[in-house]
């Protein structure tokens, strides 16, 4: 079964931004950012994905990766 990896944790670490700081910047609950970093979310609203990409100056393909089995 295919699944999508959210690569937010690696991106934040590479940019030196803590989960808590990014939650504040994006006005998102800290627990939600942690769940995204740990790939525990079941859905990611498009507006939230767009906000993340905009704030980090990345493309959607930098944030998400499709894994095929």
Buried (B, 14 or more C-beta within 10 A) or exposed (E): EEEEEBBBBEBBEEEEBEBEEBBEBBEBEBEBBBBBBEEEBEEBEEEBBEBBBEEBEBEEEBBBEEEEE
